[in-house]
Every structure is written in structure tokens, then in C-alpha cells.
């Protein structure tokens, strides 16, 4: 108990509690001014003035240059050493937030994390995370070297070891995963989730989801959903062209959706832009005679208005909606032919019935 009392007395003799500003200091040249401050460590809070309040500086030269900043917590050698008037910052780690001058509402945890930072509303957690960020704001970098080379990019979320490691100026990105978007230097408005997703990417506006998804894609406004570095993903999209492919990146011109392989569905609805062929039943429709149809088939080898085999092959298939319309038209025309044939049959039957009666009469006489 006597030994503990000596230690406690020694601490009291080094601390300055008698100051009117109620600042507690411990360490050579540690600051004594301001209100409700705690300065512990040689040169900690050295420049604090009466305008400085509610700060906690722990560590050699932590908060050394703070003049008027308030409500800061700096823990670690040299943490926030150059802060002048920045407030409401939490800097933990040797050299953390070293160059903050007047930035506010930053949370920086990790050795040299946010070392060059002089902006606001950032959260950096991890060794060297956001180390080169200078004026970028509202970023969240979590992980070893996350956002390492970011300078002025803002509104980014980088989570994972070396995530978006080389991006210097991109903004509004969400990057989650180790080495995600590793080589991208300026991408903005992108979302990449997965180990090394978009590793070699350079463009902006990309969405890559999955393990190494879009690894080699260098363009912008692309969608990759894949669980490997395969250059042909399970789902591919081009936001600029408004097209989507499944197991293919080749979407023919004029089409929005392409599938490589077979597809099965319980129901497919085709919404036609062209007229439905009920006009066949209108009185002014020019229905070809069967003789005309026969002559056309003999000459061309297919029905009128129906594409030939050569045409189908050259156009790489048929339009489902268009073909259904053509087939319905032919069915309606066939129905008209059947009606004509039925009318003719009825007339012939009536004639047969009359002749039969006449024969019967003649036979009796």
C-alpha cells in the first residue's frame, strides 16, 4: 500500500490539476491549456489554447499542433500531430490521421491509417487504410491497405485486404473482397463483391458479383455474375447497350436478351407490336384462290408470306412473335378455304338430293 501511495503521489505531482482551464496533462511539454482536455505524452496537445476543449490526446506528440479543435480522441505516437482546428475526430494508432488540419467527424484506426488525411466524415480501419487520402470525404475503408492510393475519391466503401488498392480518384464505389478492383485507378459508380472481382478493371459503372467475377474486364458499364475468372460469365450485361446474356456475351444487334443453350419455361408471353391478323376475315381481304396458291408453291417452294428455308438460315432463326402471326394468318386463310369448300359441298349435296328425287320418280313411272 505504501508503494502504491508513492506512485499515486508521483502522478499527482506531474499532473497539473490546478489550471483554471481544467486540463489534465502528463509529459514533457504536454499542453496545459483548454477546457476538459487530457494530454498524456511528451508534447501531447502542446499547442492547445483556451479554445480547445474536451480532447483526449494520448501518446508522444499526439495532437501536438491542435489549437482550437475540440471533442477529439487521439491515441498513439504522432496521432493527429498536425491537427489545428479539426473536431470530433477519433484517431487511434501510430501516425493515424497525422495531417488532419481542420477535418471533422473522422474515425481512423490503424498504424498510419489516414496518414495524409485532411477531410471529413471518413472511417478508416486497418494498417495503412486510406493512408494517401487527402481531400476525399465520406469514405469507409476497412482492411490492410484498403483504399491505399485514394487521394480525393469520396463516398466510397472499400472492405477487404488491399481492396481498391490503386484507385486514386474514383467516387461512389462499393468494393468488398480481397484485392477487389486492385488495378483500377479511377473507377466510379461501381459495385464489386468477391475475391479479386474486377482485378484488372479500368472502367466505371461496373457491377461484378462473385469470386473473380469480371477479373479481366477492362470496359465500363458491364455486369458480371460468376464464381470464377471465366471471361464468359453465367450472366453478362451491358448497361450502356441495355442488353443481357446468359452464358454468352454475344447479343445480336437489335436484341435485348440472349441465351446460349436450351431454355424451358412454364409460360412465355409475346407482346406483339404488329397487327393481329384478324383482318383476314374482313370482307375486303384479298384471299388468293387455291389455283394461285398452287402456282406460287410450284414456283417458290413455300407458302405465300411464309419465309423460305434459305431466309430462315440466313437470318439465324425465326422471330417467335412474327412467325406465330404468320401461322395464324395461314390458319385463318385455311379456315376461309374450308368454309368455301363447305358451302360448295352443301350446294352439291342439295343438287344431288334433287336429282335423287327425280330419279326415284322416273323409276316409279
Secondary structure per residue as TSV (DSSP state, phi and psi in degrees):
chain	resnum	aa	ss	phi	psi
A	1	X	-	360.0	-37.1
A	2	X	H	-65.1	-38.7
A	3	X	H	-66.3	-42.5
A	4	X	H	-63.1	-36.9
A	5	X	H	-65.4	-37.1
A	6	X	H	-64.6	-43.8
A	7	X	H	-61.4	-45.5
A	8	X	H	-63.2	-41.2
A	9	X	H	-64.4	-40.4
A	10	X	H	-62.9	-41.4
A	11	X	H	-61.9	-43.3
A	12	X	H	-64.5	-34.9
A	13	X	H	-70.1	-26.5
A	14	X	H	-86.6	-27.9
A	15	X	S	-86.6	148.9
A	16	X	-	-107.5	98.0
A	17	X	-	-98.0	-9.1
A	18	X	-	-86.6	-3.5
A	19	X	-	-65.6	144.8
A	20	X	T	-67.0	-26.1
A	21	X	T	-82.2	0.0
A	22	X	-	56.6	37.9
A	23	X	-	-95.2	136.8
A	24	X	E	-103.4	125.2
A	25	X	E	-131.4	149.2
A	26	X	E	-149.8	118.2
A	27	X	S	128.1	151.6
A	28	X	T	-58.8	128.9
A	29	X	T	60.0	18.2
A	30	X	-	-70.9	146.2
A	31	X	-	-64.9	147.3
A	32	X	-	-119.6	-6.3
A	33	X	-	-94.4	171.2
A	34	X	S	95.5	-178.3
A	35	X	B	-119.2	128.9
A	36	X	S	56.2	40.5
A	37	X	-	-101.2	155.2
A	38	X	E	-127.5	115.5
A	39	X	E	-118.5	110.2
A	40	X	E	-126.2	118.2
A	41	X	S	128.2	147.3
A	42	X	T	-55.1	127.7
A	43	X	T	66.8	7.0
A	44	X	T	-64.0	128.4
A	45	X	T	58.7	28.8
A	46	X	T	-57.5	-37.9
A	47	X	T	-94.7	8.5
A	48	X	-	-59.2	142.8
A	49	X	-	-117.7	-174.5
A	50	X	T	-66.1	-16.1
A	51	X	T	-81.6	-10.1
A	52	X	-	-88.6	128.6
A	53	X	B	-144.0	152.8
A	54	X	S	55.8	35.9
A	55	X	-	-102.8	148.7
A	56	X	E	-127.0	111.8
A	57	X	E	-117.2	113.8
A	58	X	E	-124.4	117.2
A	59	X	S	130.9	155.0
A	60	X	T	-54.9	119.4
A	61	X	T	60.6	17.6
A	62	X	T	-66.7	133.3
A	63	X	T	59.7	26.2
A	64	X	T	-56.5	-41.4
A	65	X	T	-96.2	5.6
A	66	X	-	-62.5	128.7
A	67	X	S	-109.7	-51.3
A	68	X	S	-132.0	2.6
A	69	X	-	-65.8	149.5
A	70	X	B	-135.2	161.6
A	71	X	S	58.3	37.8
A	72	X	-	-102.4	151.8
A	73	X	E	-129.1	110.2
A	74	X	E	-116.7	121.3
A	75	X	E	-130.3	119.3
A	76	X	S	129.8	148.3
A	77	X	T	-56.4	124.7
A	78	X	T	71.9	7.2
A	79	X	T	-66.5	130.2
A	80	X	T	57.3	30.6
A	81	X	T	-61.1	-31.5
A	82	X	T	-100.4	4.8
A	83	X	-	-59.2	133.7
A	84	X	S	-110.6	-57.1
A	85	X	S	-132.4	5.9
A	86	X	-	-63.6	146.3
A	87	X	-	-133.5	160.0
A	88	X	S	58.8	38.0
A	89	X	-	-106.3	146.1
A	90	X	E	-120.6	113.2
A	91	X	E	-123.6	117.0
A	92	X	E	-128.8	120.0
A	93	X	S	129.6	149.7
A	94	X	T	-57.9	123.7
A	95	X	T	74.1	3.6
A	96	X	T	-60.9	130.5
A	97	X	T	57.2	34.4
A	98	X	T	-52.7	-43.9
A	99	X	T	-99.0	11.5
A	100	X	-	-62.0	125.1
A	101	X	S	-102.8	-55.1
A	102	X	S	-135.1	14.9
A	103	X	-	-66.4	154.9
A	104	X	-	-133.7	157.4
A	105	X	S	56.2	39.2
A	106	X	-	-100.4	143.4
A	107	X	E	-123.4	112.5
A	108	X	E	-127.6	120.0
A	109	X	E	-131.9	121.0
A	110	X	S	135.6	148.0
A	111	X	T	-56.6	124.7
A	112	X	T	60.2	12.5
A	113	X	T	-64.4	136.4
A	114	X	T	57.2	32.7
A	115	X	T	-54.8	-43.1
A	116	X	T	-100.6	12.2
A	117	X	-	-67.8	134.1
A	118	X	-	-144.8	60.7
A	119	X	-	-142.7	-166.5
A	120	X	S	-132.0	161.3
A	121	X	S	63.3	34.1
A	122	X	-	-104.7	150.0
A	123	X	E	-128.1	111.8
A	124	X	E	-119.0	125.8
A	125	X	E	-136.3	113.8
A	126	X	S	134.2	150.4
A	127	X	T	-53.2	123.2
A	128	X	T	63.8	9.8
A	129	X	T	-64.0	131.4
A	130	X	T	59.2	27.1
A	131	X	T	-61.7	-31.9
A	132	X	T	-100.9	0.8
A	133	X	-	-63.9	129.3
A	134	X	S	-111.2	-59.6
A	135	X	S	-116.2	0.9
A	136	X	-	-66.5	139.6
A	137	X	-	-125.1	160.6
A	138	X	S	57.7	39.4
A	139	X	-	-102.3	152.6
A	140	X	E	-127.1	111.2
A	141	X	E	-119.1	118.2
A	142	X	E	-127.2	117.8
A	143	X	S	130.9	156.4
A	144	X	T	-54.2	122.1
A	145	X	T	61.4	14.9
A	146	X	T	-60.9	131.2
A	147	X	T	60.5	33.0
A	148	X	T	-54.8	-46.1
A	149	X	T	-100.3	8.5
A	150	X	-	-60.7	132.3
A	151	X	S	-108.3	-60.6
A	152	X	S	-129.9	11.0
A	153	X	-	-66.5	144.6
A	154	X	-	-130.8	161.8
A	155	X	S	59.7	35.8
A	156	X	-	-103.0	150.9
A	157	X	E	-124.9	110.9
A	158	X	E	-119.3	117.2
A	159	X	E	-129.3	121.4
A	160	X	S	130.5	153.7
A	161	X	T	-56.3	122.3
A	162	X	T	55.6	28.9
A	163	X	T	-66.6	135.4
A	164	X	T	48.5	42.1
A	165	X	T	-58.9	-33.6
A	166	X	T	-108.5	3.7
A	167	X	-	-74.5	122.3
A	168	X	S	-99.9	-32.2
A	169	X	S	-135.0	0.2
A	170	X	-	-67.0	150.1
A	171	X	-	-134.4	159.9
A	172	X	S	60.3	40.0
A	173	X	-	-104.8	152.0
A	174	X	E	-124.9	111.6
A	175	X	E	-125.2	115.9
A	176	X	E	-126.6	119.4
A	177	X	S	135.9	154.6
A	178	X	T	-64.8	131.4
A	179	X	T	59.8	17.9
A	180	X	T	-63.6	135.3
A	181	X	T	51.8	38.5
A	182	X	T	-57.7	-43.3
A	183	X	T	-93.9	-3.3
A	184	X	-	-73.5	130.2
A	185	X	S	-103.5	-19.3
A	186	X	S	-148.6	16.0
A	187	X	-	-61.7	142.5
A	188	X	-	-131.7	160.0
A	189	X	S	57.2	37.2
A	190	X	-	-116.3	152.7
A	191	X	E	-128.0	119.7
A	192	X	E	-134.9	121.7
A	193	X	E	-128.0	120.8
A	194	X	S	132.8	152.4
A	195	X	T	-54.0	119.6
A	196	X	T	57.5	23.0
A	197	X	T	-61.5	133.7
A	198	X	T	61.4	32.7
A	199	X	T	-55.4	-45.3
A	200	X	T	-99.9	11.2
A	201	X	-	-64.6	150.3
A	202	X	-	-127.9	-25.5
A	203	X	-	-80.9	175.7
A	204	X	S	-112.0	167.5
A	205	X	S	71.0	24.5
A	206	X	-	-93.3	151.7
A	207	X	E	-128.5	110.4
A	208	X	E	-120.3	121.4
A	209	X	E	-126.0	117.9
A	210	X	S	125.1	164.1
A	211	X	T	-55.4	115.9
A	212	X	T	56.3	24.3
A	213	X	T	-63.4	134.3
A	214	X	T	63.0	27.1
A	215	X	T	-53.4	-43.9
A	216	X	T	-103.0	3.5
A	217	X	-	-73.0	126.0
A	218	X	-	-110.1	-7.5
A	219	X	S	-82.8	-178.1
A	220	X	S	-117.2	166.1
A	221	X	S	58.5	41.1
A	222	X	E	-114.1	153.7
A	223	X	E	-119.1	127.3
A	224	X	E	-129.8	125.5
A	225	X	E	-122.5	111.9
A	226	X	-	-163.0	157.8
A	227	X	S	-118.6	30.1
A	228	X	S	-157.2	177.4
A	229	X	-	-85.1	14.2
A	230	X	-	-54.0	129.6
A	231	X	S	-72.6	-16.5
A	232	X	S	-111.1	98.5
A	233	X	-	-77.5	169.2
A	234	X	S	-58.1	-45.8
A	235	X	E	-128.1	126.2
A	236	X	E	-121.6	143.9
A	237	X	E	-146.0	153.4
A	238	X	E	-126.5	105.6
A	239	X	T	-65.5	-31.1
A	240	X	T	-67.2	-39.6
A	241	X	T	-94.4	-6.1
A	242	X	T	57.0	49.3
A	243	X	E	-129.0	154.9
A	244	X	E	-137.8	139.8
A	245	X	E	-130.1	145.5
A	246	X	E	-110.7	119.5
A	247	X	S	60.8	23.4
A	248	X	-	-159.0	149.9
A	249	X	S	-110.3	1.5
A	250	X	-	-97.6	98.8
A	251	X	-	-106.4	111.8
A	252	X	-	-56.0	148.0
A	253	X	T	-56.7	135.1
A	254	X	T	91.1	-2.8
A	255	X	-	-116.6	150.1
A	256	X	S	-99.3	-27.0
A	257	X	E	-139.4	136.0
A	258	X	E	-138.1	143.2
A	259	X	E	-127.5	130.3
A	260	X	S	-96.6	111.9
A	261	X	S	118.5	-174.8
A	262	X	-	-84.7	155.1
A	263	X	-	-134.1	145.4
A	264	X	-	-134.3	141.8
A	265	X	-	-149.8	152.3
A	266	X	S	-75.4	-27.6
A	267	X	-	-158.0	138.9
A	268	X	-	-130.7	128.6
A	269	X	-	-108.6	127.1
A	270	X	-	-109.0	116.6
A	271	X	-	-96.1	108.2
A	272	X	-	-78.6	145.4
A	273	X	S	-97.3	-15.7
A	274	X	S	-96.2	171.4
A	275	X	-	-73.3	142.9
A	276	X	-	-77.7	137.7
A	277	X	G	-78.1	38.9
A	278	X	G	-70.2	-12.5
A	279	X	G	-61.8	-16.1
A	280	X	G	-60.4	-30.2
A	281	X	G	-88.3	1.2
A	282	X	S	-77.2	151.1
A	283	X	T	-64.3	-26.5
A	284	X	T	-92.6	8.0
A	285	X	-	-72.2	134.6
A	286	X	-	-89.0	91.4
A	287	X	-	-84.5	121.6
A	288	X	-	-65.0	146.3
A	289	X	-	-73.4	159.2
A	290	X	H	-63.4	-30.1
A	291	X	H	-64.7	-39.9
A	292	X	H	-66.3	-39.5
A	293	X	H	-65.4	-42.6
A	294	X	H	-60.9	-42.9
A	295	X	H	-65.1	-39.1
A	296	X	H	-64.5	-44.7
A	297	X	H	-63.4	-41.5
A	298	X	H	-61.6	-34.7
A	299	X	H	-83.2	-39.9
A	300	X	H	-109.4	-18.6
A	301	X	S	79.6	14.2
A	302	X	S	-158.9	167.4
A	303	X	-	-69.2	152.7
A	304	X	T	-60.1	140.7
A	305	X	T	73.0	-4.5
A	306	X	S	-100.0	130.2
A	307	X	-	-62.2	144.7
A	308	X	-	-77.7	168.0
A	309	X	H	-59.4	-41.7
A	310	X	H	-61.3	-43.1
A	311	X	H	-62.4	-42.6
A	312	X	H	-63.5	-42.3
A	313	X	H	-66.7	-44.2
A	314	X	H	-67.3	-29.7
A	315	X	T	-93.7	8.4
A	316	X	T	59.3	38.8
A	317	X	S	127.4	-166.8
A	318	X	-	-124.9	155.9
A	319	X	-	-85.6	117.9
A	320	X	H	-58.4	-49.1
A	321	X	H	-64.1	-44.6
A	322	X	H	-63.9	-41.9
A	323	X	H	-67.8	-39.8
A	324	X	H	-61.8	-37.7
A	325	X	H	-64.5	-43.7
A	326	X	H	-63.9	-45.0
A	327	X	H	-63.4	-40.3
A	328	X	H	-63.1	-39.7
A	329	X	H	-59.1	-43.8
A	330	X	H	-66.6	-37.1
A	331	X	H	-64.3	-41.6
A	332	X	H	-67.0	-40.1
A	333	X	H	-63.5	-42.3
A	334	X	H	-61.1	-37.9
A	335	X	H	-61.5	-41.8
A	336	X	H	-63.8	-40.6
A	337	X	H	-61.3	-40.9
A	338	X	H	-65.6	-38.8
A	339	X	H	-63.4	-44.7
A	340	X	H	-59.5	-44.4
A	341	X	H	-64.1	-38.7
A	342	X	H	-64.3	-43.7
A	343	X	H	-61.4	-42.1
A	344	X	H	-65.0	-40.8
A	345	X	H	-62.9	-40.6
A	346	X	H	-63.9	-43.5
A	347	X	H	-62.3	-42.0
A	348	X	H	-64.8	-38.6
A	349	X	H	-65.3	-40.5
A	350	X	H	-61.6	-42.7
A	351	X	H	-62.8	-43.1
A	352	X	H	-60.6	-42.4
A	353	X	H	-62.2	-42.2
A	354	X	H	-64.9	-45.2
A	355	X	H	-63.4	-37.7
A	356	X	H	-62.9	-41.8
A	357	X	H	-63.3	-43.7
A	358	X	H	-62.6	-41.0
A	359	X	H	-62.7	-41.1
A	360	X	H	-61.6	-41.4
A	361	X	H	-64.8	-45.7
A	362	X	H	-63.7	-34.7
A	363	X	H	-66.5	-40.1
A	364	X	H	-67.6	-35.6
A	365	X	-	-79.5	360.0
